[in-house]
Amino acid sequence: MRYAPGAASRHRFVASFRFAAEGLRYAFDTQPNFRVHVAATVVVALLGLWLGLPWHAWAALALTTGVVLITEIFNTAAETLVDLVSPQYHPLAKQAKDLAAAAVLIAALISVVVGMAVLGPALWARLGLGG
Protein backbone atom coordinates (compact mmCIF):
# COMPACT_ATOMS: atom_id res chain seq x y z
CA MET A 1 0.00 0.00 0.00
CA ARG A 2 1.33 3.41 -0.95
CA TYR A 3 1.30 6.27 1.47
CA ALA A 4 0.23 9.73 0.46
CA PRO A 5 2.99 12.36 0.42
CA GLY A 6 3.83 13.26 3.97
CA ALA A 7 2.28 10.15 5.50
CA ALA A 8 5.68 8.66 6.30
CA SER A 9 6.81 11.85 8.03
CA ARG A 10 3.57 11.96 10.07
CA HIS A 11 4.16 8.33 11.06
CA ARG A 12 7.70 9.17 12.21
CA PHE A 13 6.37 12.20 14.09
CA VAL A 14 3.77 10.11 15.94
CA ALA A 15 6.35 7.37 16.58
CA SER A 16 8.69 9.94 18.16
CA PHE A 17 6.02 10.73 20.76
CA ARG A 18 5.57 7.03 21.45
CA PHE A 19 9.33 6.62 21.98
CA ALA A 20 9.37 9.63 24.31
CA ALA A 21 6.47 8.16 26.30
CA GLU A 22 8.39 4.89 26.57
CA GLY A 23 11.37 6.82 27.93
CA LEU A 24 9.20 8.55 30.52
CA ARG A 25 7.66 5.24 31.51
CA TYR A 26 11.13 3.65 31.81
CA ALA A 27 12.36 6.52 34.00
CA PHE A 28 9.30 6.35 36.23
CA ASP A 29 9.30 2.55 36.49
CA THR A 30 13.03 2.05 37.12
CA GLN A 31 14.39 5.21 38.75
CA PRO A 32 13.40 5.84 42.37
CA ASN A 33 14.85 9.36 42.28
CA PHE A 34 12.72 10.23 39.26
CA ARG A 35 9.63 9.14 41.18
CA VAL A 36 10.71 11.28 44.16
CA HIS A 37 11.12 14.30 41.86
CA VAL A 38 7.70 13.67 40.28
CA ALA A 39 6.13 13.40 43.74
CA ALA A 40 7.81 16.64 44.82
CA THR A 41 6.53 18.32 41.66
CA VAL A 42 2.98 17.17 42.43
CA VAL A 43 3.25 18.47 46.02
CA VAL A 44 4.56 21.83 44.77
CA ALA A 45 1.75 22.05 42.20
CA LEU A 46 -0.90 21.26 44.80
CA LEU A 47 0.59 23.81 47.17
CA GLY A 48 0.67 26.37 44.36
CA LEU A 49 -3.01 25.72 43.60
CA TRP A 50 -3.91 26.08 47.28
CA LEU A 51 -1.98 29.34 47.47
CA GLY A 52 -3.48 30.71 44.25
CA LEU A 53 -0.12 31.62 42.78
CA PRO A 54 0.06 34.15 39.92
CA TRP A 55 1.15 33.02 36.45
CA HIS A 56 4.74 34.26 36.80
CA ALA A 57 5.20 32.15 39.93
CA TRP A 58 3.88 29.12 38.04
CA ALA A 59 6.36 29.83 35.26
CA ALA A 60 9.29 29.84 37.70
CA LEU A 61 8.11 26.64 39.37
CA ALA A 62 7.45 24.90 36.05
CA LEU A 63 10.88 25.80 34.72
CA THR A 64 12.77 24.69 37.81
CA THR A 65 10.86 21.47 38.40
CA GLY A 66 11.04 20.72 34.68
CA VAL A 67 14.81 21.17 34.69
CA VAL A 68 15.11 18.75 37.61
CA LEU A 69 13.08 16.09 35.77
CA ILE A 70 15.03 16.65 32.57
CA THR A 71 18.41 16.39 34.29
CA GLU A 72 17.28 13.22 36.06
CA ILE A 73 16.39 11.70 32.68
CA PHE A 74 19.73 12.80 31.20
CA ASN A 75 21.46 11.31 34.24
CA THR A 76 19.69 7.99 33.64
CA ALA A 77 20.61 8.10 29.95
CA ALA A 78 24.25 8.83 30.77
CA GLU A 79 24.41 6.01 33.33
CA THR A 80 22.82 3.59 30.87
CA LEU A 81 25.24 4.55 28.11
CA VAL A 82 28.26 4.35 30.42
CA ASP A 83 27.18 0.89 31.59
CA LEU A 84 26.85 -0.19 27.95
CA VAL A 85 30.29 0.98 26.84
CA SER A 86 32.14 0.27 30.07
CA PRO A 87 30.62 -2.72 31.89
CA GLN A 88 33.74 -3.03 34.06
CA TYR A 89 34.77 -0.35 36.51
CA HIS A 90 36.75 2.47 34.98
CA PRO A 91 37.63 5.78 36.65
CA LEU A 92 36.38 7.74 33.63
CA ALA A 93 33.08 5.86 33.68
CA LYS A 94 32.71 6.77 37.35
CA GLN A 95 33.56 10.38 36.58
CA ALA A 96 30.90 10.55 33.84
CA LYS A 97 28.27 9.11 36.18
CA ASP A 98 29.29 11.41 39.04
CA LEU A 99 29.12 14.48 36.79
CA ALA A 100 25.64 13.57 35.56
CA ALA A 101 24.49 13.03 39.15
CA ALA A 102 26.03 16.38 40.13
CA ALA A 103 23.93 18.09 37.46
CA VAL A 104 20.79 16.64 39.03
CA LEU A 105 21.91 17.75 42.49
CA ILE A 106 22.54 21.32 41.33
CA ALA A 107 19.19 21.46 39.53
CA ALA A 108 17.40 20.11 42.61
CA LEU A 109 19.11 22.60 44.94
CA ILE A 110 18.24 25.50 42.65
CA SER A 111 14.68 24.21 42.50
CA VAL A 112 14.48 24.22 46.29
CA VAL A 113 15.75 27.82 46.44
CA VAL A 114 13.26 28.94 43.77
CA GLY A 115 10.49 27.01 45.51
CA MET A 116 11.25 28.69 48.82
CA ALA A 117 11.38 32.12 47.18
CA VAL A 118 8.09 31.58 45.33
CA LEU A 119 6.12 29.54 47.83
CA GLY A 120 7.56 30.80 51.12
CA PRO A 121 6.07 34.29 51.27
CA ALA A 122 2.69 33.15 49.95
CA LEU A 123 2.62 30.24 52.39
CA TRP A 124 3.57 32.41 55.36
CA ALA A 125 0.91 34.95 54.42
CA ARG A 126 -1.71 32.22 53.99
CA LEU A 127 -0.84 30.78 57.39
CA GLY A 128 -0.91 34.24 58.99
CA LEU A 129 2.78 34.12 59.85
CA GLY A 130 3.94 36.96 57.59
CA GLY A 131 5.35 40.12 59.06
HELIX and SHEET records of a PDB file:
HELIX    1   1 ALA A    7  THR A   30  1                                  24    
HELIX    2   2 PRO A   32  LEU A   51  1                                  20    
HELIX    3   3 TRP A   55  VAL A   85  1                                  31    
HELIX    4   4 PRO A   91  ARG A  126  1                                  36    
END                                                                             
